[in-house]
Amino acid sequence: MSTTIDPILLNFLYALMGGLLTLFFMWLGCRIFNHLVTFDIGDELAKGNQAVGLWLMGVMIGIGTGLGLVIGMGLN
């Protein structure tokens, strides 16, 4: 048996941990922003406020892209 980890398994673990970190930071970003604004994000989304929905989509895409780049560059 080899003393190194199989590269396929290692890449799978990187992807899994990267996905979990991305979800965590998206959650954290929404929680922090929810404390900074004068409205509740969940209530506004329940009312059908499209501006809040588009903003939230932008936050999720931005955090996901940023973390994806950081994780991807770390694999080199």
PQR file with spaces between the fields and no chain letter, atoms N, CA, C, O and H, PARSE charges and radii, in Angstrom:
ATOM       1  N    MET     1       0.835   -1.181    0.000 -0.4000 1.5000
ATOM       2  CA   MET     1       0.000    0.000    0.000 -0.0000 2.0000
ATOM       3  C    MET     1       0.878    1.241    0.000  0.5500 1.7000
ATOM       4  O    MET     1       1.907    1.297    0.673 -0.5500 1.4000
ATOM       5  N    SER     2       0.456    2.215   -0.755 -0.4000 1.5000
ATOM       6  CA   SER     2       1.221    3.442   -0.894 -0.0000 2.0000
ATOM       7  C    SER     2       1.034    4.336    0.331  0.5500 1.7000
ATOM       8  O    SER     2      -0.006    4.305    0.988 -0.5500 1.4000
ATOM       9  H    SER     2      -0.380    2.170   -1.302  0.4000 1.0000
ATOM      10  N    THR     3       2.059    5.128    0.623 -0.4000 1.5000
ATOM      11  CA   THR     3       1.965    6.043    1.760 -0.0000 2.0000
ATOM      12  C    THR     3       1.331    7.375    1.366  0.5500 1.7000
ATOM      13  O    THR     3       1.055    8.203    2.233 -0.5500 1.4000
ATOM      14  H    THR     3       2.905    5.153    0.089  0.4000 1.0000
ATOM      15  N    THR     4       1.098    7.592    0.074 -0.4000 1.5000
ATOM      16  CA   THR     4       0.466    8.833   -0.374 -0.0000 2.0000
ATOM      17  C    THR     4      -1.016    8.596   -0.643  0.5500 1.7000
ATOM      18  O    THR     4      -1.451    7.465   -0.860 -0.5500 1.4000
ATOM      19  H    THR     4       1.323    6.919   -0.631  0.4000 1.0000
ATOM      20  N    ILE     5      -1.764    9.665   -0.625 -0.4000 1.5000
ATOM      21  CA   ILE     5      -3.201    9.582   -0.899 -0.0000 2.0000
ATOM      22  C    ILE     5      -3.413    9.602   -2.405  0.5500 1.7000
ATOM      23  O    ILE     5      -2.765   10.369   -3.117 -0.5500 1.4000
ATOM      24  H    ILE     5      -1.410   10.584   -0.448  0.4000 1.0000
ATOM      25  N    ASP     6      -4.308    8.772   -2.885 -0.4000 1.5000
ATOM      26  CA   ASP     6      -4.636    8.716   -4.302 -0.0000 2.0000
ATOM      27  C    ASP     6      -5.095   10.101   -4.768  0.5500 1.7000
ATOM      28  O    ASP     6      -5.931   10.716   -4.105 -0.5500 1.4000
ATOM      29  H    ASP     6      -4.835    8.150   -2.307  0.4000 1.0000
ATOM      30  N    PRO     7      -4.572   10.609   -5.891 -0.5600 1.5000
ATOM      31  CA   PRO     7      -4.955   11.954   -6.356  0.2800 2.0000
ATOM      32  C    PRO     7      -6.459   12.119   -6.609  0.5500 1.7000
ATOM      33  O    PRO     7      -6.996   13.205   -6.390 -0.5500 1.4000
ATOM      34  N    ILE     8      -7.142   11.078   -7.058 -0.4000 1.5000
ATOM      35  CA   ILE     8      -8.578   11.179   -7.287 -0.0000 2.0000
ATOM      36  C    ILE     8      -9.306   11.389   -5.961  0.5500 1.7000
ATOM      37  O    ILE     8     -10.207   12.223   -5.872 -0.5500 1.4000
ATOM      38  H    ILE     8      -6.706   10.196   -7.235  0.4000 1.0000
ATOM      39  N    LEU     9      -8.921   10.640   -4.938 -0.4000 1.5000
ATOM      40  CA   LEU     9      -9.524   10.796   -3.613 -0.0000 2.0000
ATOM      41  C    LEU     9      -9.204   12.175   -3.039  0.5500 1.7000
ATOM      42  O    LEU     9     -10.065   12.811   -2.431 -0.5500 1.4000
ATOM      43  H    LEU     9      -8.189    9.962   -5.010  0.4000 1.0000
ATOM      44  N    LEU    10      -7.982   12.631   -3.228 -0.4000 1.5000
ATOM      45  CA   LEU    10      -7.574   13.934   -2.722 -0.0000 2.0000
ATOM      46  C    LEU    10      -8.368   15.054   -3.396  0.5500 1.7000
ATOM      47  O    LEU    10      -8.802   15.988   -2.722 -0.5500 1.4000
ATOM      48  H    LEU    10      -7.282   12.114   -3.721  0.4000 1.0000
ATOM      49  N    ASN    11      -8.562   14.975   -4.706 -0.4000 1.5000
ATOM      50  CA   ASN    11      -9.360   15.986   -5.408 -0.0000 2.0000
ATOM      51  C    ASN    11     -10.815   15.955   -4.950  0.5500 1.7000
ATOM      52  O    ASN    11     -11.444   17.005   -4.825 -0.5500 1.4000
ATOM      53  H    ASN    11      -8.209   14.216   -5.253  0.4000 1.0000
ATOM      54  N    PHE    12     -11.350   14.772   -4.700 -0.4000 1.5000
ATOM      55  CA   PHE    12     -12.713   14.667   -4.192 -0.0000 2.0000
ATOM      56  C    PHE    12     -12.828   15.318   -2.823  0.5500 1.7000
ATOM      57  O    PHE    12     -13.802   16.020   -2.549 -0.5500 1.4000
ATOM      58  H    PHE    12     -10.838   13.919   -4.801  0.4000 1.0000
ATOM      59  N    LEU    13     -11.844   15.092   -1.961 -0.4000 1.5000
ATOM      60  CA   LEU    13     -11.854   15.723   -0.631 -0.0000 2.0000
ATOM      61  C    LEU    13     -11.731   17.236   -0.732  0.5500 1.7000
ATOM      62  O    LEU    13     -12.397   17.958    0.009 -0.5500 1.4000
ATOM      63  H    LEU    13     -11.053   14.522   -2.183  0.4000 1.0000
ATOM      64  N    TYR    14     -10.875   17.734   -1.651 -0.4000 1.5000
ATOM      65  CA   TYR    14     -10.769   19.176   -1.869 -0.0000 2.0000
ATOM      66  C    TYR    14     -12.103   19.755   -2.313  0.5500 1.7000
ATOM      67  O    TYR    14     -12.514   20.804   -1.817 -0.5500 1.4000
ATOM      68  H    TYR    14     -10.333   17.146   -2.253  0.4000 1.0000
ATOM      69  N    ALA    15     -12.782   19.090   -3.237 -0.4000 1.5000
ATOM      70  CA   ALA    15     -14.070   19.571   -3.736 -0.0000 2.0000
ATOM      71  C    ALA    15     -15.117   19.561   -2.626  0.5500 1.7000
ATOM      72  O    ALA    15     -15.900   20.504   -2.502 -0.5500 1.4000
ATOM      73  H    ALA    15     -12.448   18.238   -3.639  0.4000 1.0000
ATOM      74  N    LEU    16     -15.134   18.513   -1.828 -0.4000 1.5000
ATOM      75  CA   LEU    16     -16.086   18.419   -0.733 -0.0000 2.0000
ATOM      76  C    LEU    16     -15.859   19.523    0.303  0.5500 1.7000
ATOM      77  O    LEU    16     -16.803   20.194    0.719 -0.5500 1.4000
ATOM      78  H    LEU    16     -14.498   17.748   -1.928  0.4000 1.0000
ATOM      79  N    MET    17     -14.628   19.701    0.706 -0.4000 1.5000
ATOM      80  CA   MET    17     -14.319   20.733    1.695 -0.0000 2.0000
ATOM      81  C    MET    17     -14.556   22.128    1.113  0.5500 1.7000
ATOM      82  O    MET    17     -15.014   23.026    1.820 -0.5500 1.4000
ATOM      83  H    MET    17     -13.861   19.156    0.368  0.4000 1.0000
ATOM      84  N    GLY    18     -14.250   22.310   -0.160 -0.4000 1.5000
ATOM      85  CA   GLY    18     -14.495   23.597   -0.805 -0.0000 2.0000
ATOM      86  C    GLY    18     -15.979   23.916   -0.853  0.5500 1.7000
ATOM      87  O    GLY    18     -16.378   25.056   -0.614 -0.5500 1.4000
ATOM      88  H    GLY    18     -13.878   21.581   -0.734  0.4000 1.0000
ATOM      89  N    GLY    19     -16.796   22.924   -1.159 -0.4000 1.5000
ATOM      90  CA   GLY    19     -18.247   23.125   -1.180 -0.0000 2.0000
ATOM      91  C    GLY    19     -18.788   23.472    0.193  0.5500 1.7000
ATOM      92  O    GLY    19     -19.628   24.362    0.329 -0.5500 1.4000
ATOM      93  H    GLY    19     -16.472   21.998   -1.353  0.4000 1.0000
ATOM      94  N    LEU    20     -18.312   22.776    1.206 -0.4000 1.5000
ATOM      95  CA   LEU    20     -18.762   23.068    2.572 -0.0000 2.0000
ATOM      96  C    LEU    20     -18.325   24.458    3.025  0.5500 1.7000
ATOM      97  O    LEU    20     -19.094   25.181    3.660 -0.5500 1.4000
ATOM      98  H    LEU    20     -17.630   22.053    1.096  0.4000 1.0000
ATOM      99  N    LEU    21     -17.090   24.828    2.698 -0.4000 1.5000
ATOM     100  CA   LEU    21     -16.617   26.168    3.050 -0.0000 2.0000
ATOM     101  C    LEU    21     -17.418   27.242    2.323  0.5500 1.7000
ATOM     102  O    LEU    21     -17.737   28.278    2.907 -0.5500 1.4000
ATOM     103  H    LEU    21     -16.466   24.241    2.183  0.4000 1.0000
ATOM     104  N    THR    22     -17.741   27.008    1.069 -0.4000 1.5000
ATOM     105  CA   THR    22     -18.529   27.971    0.303 -0.0000 2.0000
ATOM     106  C    THR    22     -19.907   28.162    0.920  0.5500 1.7000
ATOM     107  O    THR    22     -20.361   29.294    1.090 -0.5500 1.4000
ATOM     108  H    THR    22     -17.482   26.167    0.595  0.4000 1.0000
ATOM     109  N    LEU    23     -20.574   27.065    1.255 -0.4000 1.5000
ATOM     110  CA   LEU    23     -21.890   27.171    1.886 -0.0000 2.0000
ATOM     111  C    LEU    23     -21.814   27.899    3.221  0.5500 1.7000
ATOM     112  O    LEU    23     -22.676   28.720    3.537 -0.5500 1.4000
ATOM     113  H    LEU    23     -20.205   26.145    1.117  0.4000 1.0000
ATOM     114  N    PHE    24     -20.786   27.598    4.000 -0.4000 1.5000
ATOM     115  CA   PHE    24     -20.632   28.263    5.295 -0.0000 2.0000
ATOM     116  C    PHE    24     -20.437   29.765    5.128  0.5500 1.7000
ATOM     117  O    PHE    24     -21.068   30.554    5.832 -0.5500 1.4000
ATOM     118  H    PHE    24     -20.086   26.932    3.743  0.4000 1.0000
ATOM     119  N    PHE    25     -19.567   30.168    4.201 -0.4000 1.5000
ATOM     120  CA   PHE    25     -19.307   31.592    4.038 -0.0000 2.0000
ATOM     121  C    PHE    25     -20.493   32.318    3.414  0.5500 1.7000
ATOM     122  O    PHE    25     -20.692   33.502    3.689 -0.5500 1.4000
ATOM     123  H    PHE    25     -19.054   29.528    3.629  0.4000 1.0000
ATOM     124  N    MET    26     -21.277   31.651    2.591 -0.4000 1.5000
ATOM     125  CA   MET    26     -22.504   32.264    2.077 -0.0000 2.0000
ATOM     126  C    MET    26     -23.491   32.504    3.222  0.5500 1.7000
ATOM     127  O    MET    26     -24.101   33.569    3.312 -0.5500 1.4000
ATOM     128  H    MET    26     -21.114   30.690    2.368  0.4000 1.0000
ATOM     129  N    TRP    27     -23.638   31.516    4.083 -0.4000 1.5000
ATOM     130  CA   TRP    27     -24.515   31.661    5.244 -0.0000 2.0000
ATOM     131  C    TRP    27     -24.019   32.798    6.143  0.5500 1.7000
ATOM     132  O    TRP    27     -24.802   33.638    6.586 -0.5500 1.4000
ATOM     133  H    TRP    27     -23.143   30.651    4.010  0.4000 1.0000
ATOM     134  N    LEU    28     -22.728   32.811    6.401 -0.4000 1.5000
ATOM     135  CA   LEU    28     -22.140   33.836    7.267 -0.0000 2.0000
ATOM     136  C    LEU    28     -22.306   35.226    6.666  0.5500 1.7000
ATOM     137  O    LEU    28     -22.623   36.170    7.389 -0.5500 1.4000
ATOM     138  H    LEU    28     -22.092   32.128    6.041  0.4000 1.0000
ATOM     139  N    GLY    29     -22.100   35.370    5.370 -0.4000 1.5000
ATOM     140  CA   GLY    29     -22.262   36.658    4.712 -0.0000 2.0000
ATOM     141  C    GLY    29     -23.683   37.173    4.832  0.5500 1.7000
ATOM     142  O    GLY    29     -23.892   38.360    5.081 -0.5500 1.4000
ATOM     143  H    GLY    29     -21.842   34.603    4.783  0.4000 1.0000
ATOM     144  N    CYS    30     -24.662   36.301    4.659 -0.4000 1.5000
ATOM     145  CA   CYS    30     -26.064   36.719    4.789 -0.0000 2.0000
ATOM     146  C    CYS    30     -26.394   37.102    6.224  0.5500 1.7000
ATOM     147  O    CYS    30     -27.112   38.073    6.459 -0.5500 1.4000
ATOM     148  H    CYS    30     -24.493   35.336    4.456  0.4000 1.0000
ATOM     149  N    ARG    31     -25.881   36.357    7.172 -0.4000 1.5000
ATOM     150  CA   ARG    31     -26.147   36.674    8.580 -0.0000 2.0000
ATOM     151  C    ARG    31     -25.547   38.038    8.961  0.5500 1.7000
ATOM     152  O    ARG    31     -26.189   38.836    9.644 -0.5500 1.4000
ATOM     153  H    ARG    31     -25.297   35.568    6.982  0.4000 1.0000
ATOM     154  N    ILE    32     -24.330   38.290    8.520 -0.4000 1.5000
ATOM     155  CA   ILE    32     -23.686   39.563    8.844 -0.0000 2.0000
ATOM     156  C    ILE    32     -24.430   40.714    8.178  0.5500 1.7000
ATOM     157  O    ILE    32     -24.699   41.735    8.812 -0.5500 1.4000
ATOM     158  H    ILE    32     -23.808   37.641    7.965  0.4000 1.0000
ATOM     159  N    PHE    33     -24.762   40.548    6.893 -0.4000 1.5000
ATOM     160  CA   PHE    33     -25.459   41.625    6.196 -0.0000 2.0000
ATOM     161  C    PHE    33     -26.843   41.858    6.780  0.5500 1.7000
ATOM     162  O    PHE    33     -27.317   42.993    6.815 -0.5500 1.4000
ATOM     163  H    PHE    33     -24.544   39.719    6.379  0.4000 1.0000
ATOM     164  N    ASN    34     -27.495   40.797    7.238 -0.4000 1.5000
ATOM     165  CA   ASN    34     -28.822   40.926    7.837 -0.0000 2.0000
ATOM     166  C    ASN    34     -28.781   41.799    9.086  0.5500 1.7000
ATOM     167  O    ASN    34     -29.762   42.470    9.407 -0.5500 1.4000
ATOM     168  H    ASN    34     -27.110   39.875    7.210  0.4000 1.0000
ATOM     169  N    HIS    35     -27.650   41.794    9.794 -0.4000 1.5000
ATOM     170  CA   HIS    35     -27.509   42.639   10.980 -0.0000 2.0000
ATOM     171  C    HIS    35     -27.158   44.082   10.624  0.5500 1.7000
ATOM     172  O    HIS    35     -27.357   44.986   11.436 -0.5500 1.4000
ATOM     173  H    HIS    35     -26.853   41.250    9.533  0.4000 1.0000
ATOM     174  N    LEU    36     -26.637   44.304    9.413 -0.4000 1.5000
ATOM     175  CA   LEU    36     -26.220   45.647    9.011 -0.0000 2.0000
ATOM     176  C    LEU    36     -27.347   46.476    8.406  0.5500 1.7000
ATOM     177  O    LEU    36     -27.283   47.705    8.440 -0.5500 1.4000
ATOM     178  H    LEU    36     -26.476   43.570    8.753  0.4000 1.0000
ATOM     179  N    VAL    37     -28.363   45.846    7.860 -0.4000 1.5000
ATOM     180  CA   VAL    37     -29.436   46.584    7.190 -0.0000 2.0000
ATOM     181  C    VAL    37     -30.630   46.746    8.122  0.5500 1.7000
ATOM     182  O    VAL    37     -30.720   46.087    9.158 -0.5500 1.4000
ATOM     183  H    VAL    37     -28.414   44.848    7.833  0.4000 1.0000
ATOM     184  N    THR    38     -31.553   47.642    7.737 -0.4000 1.5000
ATOM     185  CA   THR    38     -32.701   47.939    8.594 -0.0000 2.0000
ATOM     186  C    THR    38     -33.891   47.025    8.317  0.5500 1.7000
ATOM     187  O    THR    38     -34.937   47.178    8.948 -0.5500 1.4000
ATOM     188  H    THR    38     -31.480   48.177    6.895  0.4000 1.0000
ATOM     189  N    PHE    39     -33.757   46.088    7.399 -0.4000 1.5000
ATOM     190  CA   PHE    39     -34.847   45.165    7.087 -0.0000 2.0000
ATOM     191  C    PHE    39     -34.376   43.736    7.271  0.5500 1.7000
ATOM     192  O    PHE    39     -33.174   43.475    7.331 -0.5500 1.4000
ATOM     193  H    PHE    39     -32.907   45.963    6.886  0.4000 1.0000
ATOM     194  N    ASP    40     -35.318   42.811    7.362 -0.4000 1.5000
ATOM     195  CA   ASP    40     -34.991   41.395    7.502 -0.0000 2.0000
ATOM     196  C    ASP    40     -35.034   40.742    6.122  0.5500 1.7000
ATOM     197  O    ASP    40     -36.044   40.827    5.423 -0.5500 1.4000
ATOM     198  H    ASP    40     -36.294   43.022    7.314  0.4000 1.0000
ATOM     199  N    ILE    41     -33.957   40.102    5.739 -0.4000 1.5000
ATOM     200  CA   ILE    41     -33.857   39.508    4.406 -0.0000 2.0000
ATOM     201  C    ILE    41     -34.931   38.438    4.212  0.5500 1.7000
ATOM     202  O    ILE    41     -35.570   38.388    3.161 -0.5500 1.4000
ATOM     203  H    ILE    41     -33.137   40.032    6.307  0.4000 1.0000
ATOM     204  N    GLY    42     -35.130   37.597    5.196 -0.4000 1.5000
ATOM     205  CA   GLY    42     -36.120   36.526    5.090 -0.0000 2.0000
ATOM     206  C    GLY    42     -37.537   37.047    4.918  0.5500 1.7000
ATOM     207  O    GLY    42     -38.313   36.515    4.125 -0.5500 1.4000
ATOM     208  H    GLY    42     -34.610   37.637    6.050  0.4000 1.0000
ATOM     209  N    ASP    43     -37.869   38.101    5.673 -0.4000 1.5000
ATOM     210  CA   ASP    43     -39.208   38.686    5.560 -0.0000 2.0000
ATOM     211  C    ASP    43     -39.424   39.309    4.188  0.5500 1.7000
ATOM     212  O    ASP    43     -40.492   39.158    3.595 -0.5500 1.4000
ATOM     213  H    ASP    43     -37.238   38.533    6.318  0.4000 1.0000
ATOM     214  N    GLU    44     -38.417   40.003    3.687 -0.4000 1.5000
ATOM     215  CA   GLU    44     -38.541   40.644    2.377 -0.0000 2.0000
ATOM     216  C    GLU    44     -38.656   39.616    1.261  0.5500 1.7000
ATOM     217  O    GLU    44     -39.396   39.823    0.300 -0.5500 1.4000
ATOM     218  H    GLU    44     -37.550   40.125    4.169  0.4000 1.0000
ATOM     219  N    LEU    45     -37.928   38.509    1.381 -0.4000 1.5000
ATOM     220  CA   LEU    45     -38.046   37.450    0.377 -0.0000 2.0000
ATOM     221  C    LEU    45     -39.422   36.798    0.436  0.5500 1.7000
ATOM     222  O    LEU    45     -39.980   36.430   -0.597 -0.5500 1.4000
ATOM     223  H    LEU    45     -37.326   38.341    2.162  0.4000 1.0000
ATOM     224  N    ALA    46     -39.970   36.653    1.638 -0.4000 1.5000
ATOM     225  CA   ALA    46     -41.310   36.067    1.788 -0.0000 2.0000
ATOM     226  C    ALA    46     -42.374   36.978    1.179  0.5500 1.7000
ATOM     227  O    ALA    46     -43.388   36.496    0.673 -0.5500 1.4000
ATOM     228  H    ALA    46     -39.516   36.952    2.478  0.4000 1.0000
ATOM     229  N    LYS    47     -42.146   38.298    1.224 -0.4000 1.5000
ATOM     230  CA   LYS    47     -43.082   39.251    0.635 -0.0000 2.0000
ATOM     231  C    LYS    47     -42.964   39.303   -0.886  0.5500 1.7000
ATOM     232  O    LYS    47     -43.814   39.889   -1.556 -0.5500 1.4000
ATOM     233  H    LYS    47     -41.322   38.689    1.635  0.4000 1.0000
ATOM     234  N    GLY    48     -41.911   38.692   -1.431 -0.4000 1.5000
ATOM     235  CA   GLY    48     -41.716   38.692   -2.878 -0.0000 2.0000
ATOM     236  C    GLY    48     -40.893   39.865   -3.380  0.5500 1.7000
ATOM     237  O    GLY    48     -41.011   40.241   -4.547 -0.5500 1.4000
ATOM     238  H    GLY    48     -41.221   38.216   -0.887  0.4000 1.0000
ATOM     239  N    ASN    49     -40.071   40.446   -2.536 -0.4000 1.5000
ATOM     240  CA   ASN    49     -39.235   41.577   -2.923 -0.0000 2.0000
ATOM     241  C    ASN    49     -38.134   41.083   -3.864  0.5500 1.7000
ATOM     242  O    ASN    49     -37.196   40.407   -3.444 -0.5500 1.4000
ATOM     243  H    ASN    49     -39.976   40.141   -1.589  0.4000 1.0000
ATOM     244  N    GLN    50     -38.269   41.431   -5.138 -0.4000 1.5000
ATOM     245  CA   GLN    50     -37.323   40.942   -6.140 -0.0000 2.0000
ATOM     246  C    GLN    50     -35.957   41.593   -6.021  0.5500 1.7000
ATOM     247  O    GLN    50     -34.949   40.976   -6.369 -0.5500 1.4000
ATOM     248  H    GLN    50     -39.032   41.980   -5.480  0.4000 1.0000
ATOM     249  N    ALA    51     -35.902   42.825   -5.535 -0.4000 1.5000
ATOM     250  CA   ALA    51     -34.617   43.500   -5.379 -0.0000 2.0000
ATOM     251  C    ALA    51     -33.748   42.775   -4.354  0.5500 1.7000
ATOM     252  O    ALA    51     -32.549   42.601   -4.568 -0.5500 1.4000
ATOM     253  H    ALA    51     -36.720   43.326   -5.252  0.4000 1.0000
ATOM     254  N    VAL    52     -34.344   42.357   -3.256 -0.4000 1.5000
ATOM     255  CA   VAL    52     -33.595   41.612   -2.240 -0.0000 2.0000
ATOM     256  C    VAL    52     -33.176   40.249   -2.799  0.5500 1.7000
ATOM     257  O    VAL    52     -32.071   39.778   -2.533 -0.5500 1.4000
ATOM     258  H    VAL    52     -35.318   42.498   -3.082  0.4000 1.0000
ATOM     259  N    GLY    53     -34.053   39.628   -3.565 -0.4000 1.5000
ATOM     260  CA   GLY    53     -33.714   38.341   -4.179 -0.0000 2.0000
ATOM     261  C    GLY    53     -32.554   38.455   -5.145  0.5500 1.7000
ATOM     262  O    GLY    53     -31.670   37.598   -5.158 -0.5500 1.4000
ATOM     263  H    GLY    53     -34.951   40.011   -3.781  0.4000 1.0000
ATOM     264  N    LEU    54     -32.546   39.513   -5.961 -0.4000 1.5000
ATOM     265  CA   LEU    54     -31.437   39.717   -6.899 -0.0000 2.0000
ATOM     266  C    LEU    54     -30.145   40.045   -6.161  0.5500 1.7000
ATOM     267  O    LEU    54     -29.068   39.589   -6.544 -0.5500 1.4000
ATOM     268  H    LEU    54     -33.264   40.209   -5.951  0.4000 1.0000
ATOM     269  N    TRP    55     -30.260   40.842   -5.095 -0.4000 1.5000
ATOM     270  CA   TRP    55     -29.072   41.144   -4.300 -0.0000 2.0000
ATOM     271  C    TRP    55     -28.499   39.861   -3.689  0.5500 1.7000
ATOM     272  O    TRP    55     -27.291   39.628   -3.723 -0.5500 1.4000
ATOM     273  H    TRP    55     -31.135   41.213   -4.784  0.4000 1.0000
ATOM     274  N    LEU    56     -29.386   39.040   -3.133 -0.4000 1.5000
ATOM     275  CA   LEU    56     -28.935   37.799   -2.509 -0.0000 2.0000
ATOM     276  C    LEU    56     -28.296   36.877   -3.542  0.5500 1.7000
ATOM     277  O    LEU    56     -27.299   36.215   -3.251 -0.5500 1.4000
ATOM     278  H    LEU    56     -30.368   39.230   -3.106  0.4000 1.0000
ATOM     279  N    MET    57     -28.861   36.831   -4.741 -0.4000 1.5000
ATOM     280  CA   MET    57     -28.264   36.031   -5.807 -0.0000 2.0000
ATOM     281  C    MET    57     -26.848   36.533   -6.120  0.5500 1.7000
ATOM     282  O    MET    57     -25.928   35.735   -6.301 -0.5500 1.4000
ATOM     283  H    MET    57     -29.671   37.368   -4.977  0.4000 1.0000
ATOM     284  N    GLY    58     -26.680   37.849   -6.182 -0.4000 1.5000
ATOM     285  CA   GLY    58     -25.362   38.414   -6.439 -0.0000 2.0000
ATOM     286  C    GLY    58     -24.360   38.087   -5.352  0.5500 1.7000
ATOM     287  O    GLY    58     -23.196   37.803   -5.632 -0.5500 1.4000
ATOM     288  H    GLY    58     -27.427   38.497   -6.035  0.4000 1.0000
ATOM     289  N    VAL    59     -24.815   38.128   -4.111 -0.4000 1.5000
ATOM     290  CA   VAL    59     -23.932   37.785   -2.990 -0.0000 2.0000
ATOM     291  C    VAL    59     -23.488   36.323   -3.093  0.5500 1.7000
ATOM     292  O    VAL    59     -22.308   36.012   -2.931 -0.5500 1.4000
ATOM     293  H    VAL    59     -25.761   38.359   -3.883  0.4000 1.0000
ATOM     294  N    MET    60     -24.440   35.437   -3.363 -0.4000 1.5000
ATOM     295  CA   MET    60     -24.113   34.017   -3.453 -0.0000 2.0000
ATOM     296  C    MET    60     -23.152   33.739   -4.609  0.5500 1.7000
ATOM     297  O    MET    60     -22.203   32.969   -4.458 -0.5500 1.4000
ATOM     298  H    MET    60     -25.398   35.690   -3.495  0.4000 1.0000
ATOM     299  N    ILE    61     -23.397   34.359   -5.752 -0.4000 1.5000
ATOM     300  CA   ILE    61     -22.499   34.157   -6.898 -0.0000 2.0000
ATOM     301  C    ILE    61     -21.119   34.736   -6.606  0.5500 1.7000
ATOM     302  O    ILE    61     -20.103   34.119   -6.929 -0.5500 1.4000
ATOM     303  H    ILE    61     -24.167   34.984   -5.874  0.4000 1.0000
ATOM     304  N    GLY    62     -21.080   35.918   -5.996 -0.4000 1.5000
ATOM     305  CA   GLY    62     -19.795   36.546   -5.692 -0.0000 2.0000
ATOM     306  C    GLY    62     -18.966   35.756   -4.695  0.5500 1.7000
ATOM     307  O    GLY    62     -17.774   35.536   -4.912 -0.5500 1.4000
ATOM     308  H    GLY    62     -21.905   36.418   -5.733  0.4000 1.0000
ATOM     309  N    ILE    63     -19.578   35.335   -3.618 -0.4000 1.5000
ATOM     310  CA   ILE    63     -18.840   34.556   -2.614 -0.0000 2.0000
ATOM     311  C    ILE    63     -18.420   33.213   -3.194  0.5500 1.7000
ATOM     312  O    ILE    63     -17.294   32.765   -2.976 -0.5500 1.4000
ATOM     313  H    ILE    63     -20.546   35.513   -3.442  0.4000 1.0000
ATOM     314  N    GLY    64     -19.314   32.573   -3.927 -0.4000 1.5000
ATOM     315  CA   GLY    64     -18.985   31.284   -4.539 -0.0000 2.0000
ATOM     316  C    GLY    64     -17.848   31.390   -5.533  0.5500 1.7000
ATOM     317  O    GLY    64     -16.960   30.538   -5.557 -0.5500 1.4000
ATOM     318  H    GLY    64     -20.229   32.936   -4.104  0.4000 1.0000
ATOM     319  N    THR    65     -17.868   32.432   -6.356 -0.4000 1.5000
ATOM     320  CA   THR    65     -16.797   32.627   -7.337 -0.0000 2.0000
ATOM     321  C    THR    65     -15.472   32.919   -6.640  0.5500 1.7000
ATOM     322  O    THR    65     -14.435   32.360   -6.995 -0.5500 1.4000
ATOM     323  H    THR    65     -18.590   33.124   -6.336  0.4000 1.0000
ATOM     324  N    GLY    66     -15.520   33.796   -5.651 -0.4000 1.5000
ATOM     325  CA   GLY    66     -14.292   34.133   -4.931 -0.0000 2.0000
ATOM     326  C    GLY    66     -13.670   32.936   -4.242  0.5500 1.7000
ATOM     327  O    GLY    66     -12.466   32.705   -4.357 -0.5500 1.4000
ATOM     328  H    GLY    66     -16.363   34.250   -5.363  0.4000 1.0000
ATOM     329  N    LEU    67     -14.478   32.179   -3.531 -0.4000 1.5000
ATOM     330  CA   LEU    67     -13.934   31.005   -2.840 -0.0000 2.0000
ATOM     331  C    LEU    67     -13.507   29.932   -3.828  0.5500 1.7000
ATOM     332  O    LEU    67     -12.523   29.227   -3.605 -0.5500 1.4000
ATOM     333  H    LEU    67     -15.456   32.367   -3.438  0.4000 1.0000
ATOM     334  N    GLY    68     -14.260   29.811   -4.936 -0.4000 1.5000
ATOM     335  CA   GLY    68     -13.873   28.831   -5.952 -0.0000 2.0000
ATOM     336  C    GLY    68     -12.505   29.156   -6.546  0.5500 1.7000
ATOM     337  O    GLY    68     -11.701   28.257   -6.791 -0.5500 1.4000
ATOM     338  H    GLY    68     -15.059   30.384   -5.117  0.4000 1.0000
ATOM     339  N    LEU    69     -12.245   30.427   -6.775 -0.4000 1.5000
ATOM     340  CA   LEU    69     -10.934   30.828   -7.307 -0.0000 2.0000
ATOM     341  C    LEU    69      -9.834   30.563   -6.291  0.5500 1.7000
ATOM     342  O    LEU    69      -8.768   30.060   -6.648 -0.5500 1.4000
ATOM     343  H    LEU    69     -12.898   31.158   -6.576  0.4000 1.0000
ATOM     344  N    VAL    70     -10.078   30.893   -5.039 -0.4000 1.5000
ATOM     345  CA   VAL    70      -9.073   30.659   -4.008 -0.0000 2.0000
ATOM     346  C    VAL    70      -8.772   29.178   -3.867  0.5500 1.7000
ATOM     347  O    VAL    70      -7.607   28.786   -3.792 -0.5500 1.4000
ATOM     348  H    VAL    70     -10.944   31.302   -4.749  0.4000 1.0000
ATOM     349  N    ILE    71      -9.807   28.351   -3.829 -0.4000 1.5000
ATOM     350  CA   ILE    71      -9.601   26.915   -3.695 -0.0000 2.0000
ATOM     351  C    ILE    71      -8.916   26.353   -4.932  0.5500 1.7000
ATOM     352  O    ILE    71      -8.013   25.523   -4.830 -0.5500 1.4000
ATOM     353  H    ILE    71     -10.753   28.670   -3.889  0.4000 1.0000
ATOM     354  N    GLY    72      -9.353   26.811   -6.105 -0.4000 1.5000
ATOM     355  CA   GLY    72      -8.759   26.331   -7.354 -0.0000 2.0000
ATOM     356  C    GLY    72      -7.290   26.682   -7.473  0.5500 1.7000
ATOM     357  O    GLY    72      -6.494   25.868   -7.939 -0.5500 1.4000
ATOM     358  H    GLY    72     -10.087   27.485   -6.188  0.4000 1.0000
ATOM     359  N    MET    73      -6.918   27.891   -7.056 -0.4000 1.5000
ATOM     360  CA   MET    73      -5.523   28.291   -7.113 -0.0000 2.0000
ATOM     361  C    MET    73      -4.691   27.543   -6.081  0.5500 1.7000
ATOM     362  O    MET    73      -3.486   27.362   -6.260 -0.5500 1.4000
ATOM     363  H    MET    73      -7.565   28.553   -6.677  0.4000 1.0000
ATOM     364  N    GLY    74      -5.330   27.110   -5.007 -0.4000 1.5000
ATOM     365  CA   GLY    74      -4.609   26.357   -3.981 -0.0000 2.0000
ATOM     366  C    GLY    74      -4.266   24.947   -4.404  0.5500 1.7000
ATOM     367  O    GLY    74      -3.445   24.290   -3.765 -0.5500 1.4000
ATOM     368  H    GLY    74      -6.309   27.257   -4.861  0.4000 1.0000
ATOM     369  N    LEU    75      -4.889   24.467   -5.482 -0.4000 1.5000
ATOM     370  CA   LEU    75      -4.605   23.109   -5.944 -0.0000 2.0000
ATOM     371  C    LEU    75      -3.339   23.023   -6.787  0.5500 1.7000
ATOM     372  O    LEU    75      -2.870   21.924   -7.081 -0.5500 1.4000
ATOM     373  H    LEU    75      -5.556   25.001   -6.002  0.4000 1.0000
ATOM     374  N    ASN    76      -2.776   24.168   -7.181 -0.4000 1.5000
ATOM     375  CA   ASN    76      -1.566   24.144   -8.027 -0.0000 2.0000
ATOM     376  C    ASN    76      -0.381   23.681   -7.283  0.5500 1.7000
ATOM     377  O    ASN    76       0.711   23.603   -7.846 -0.5500 1.4000
ATOM     378  H    ASN    76      -3.156   25.061   -6.942  0.4000 1.0000
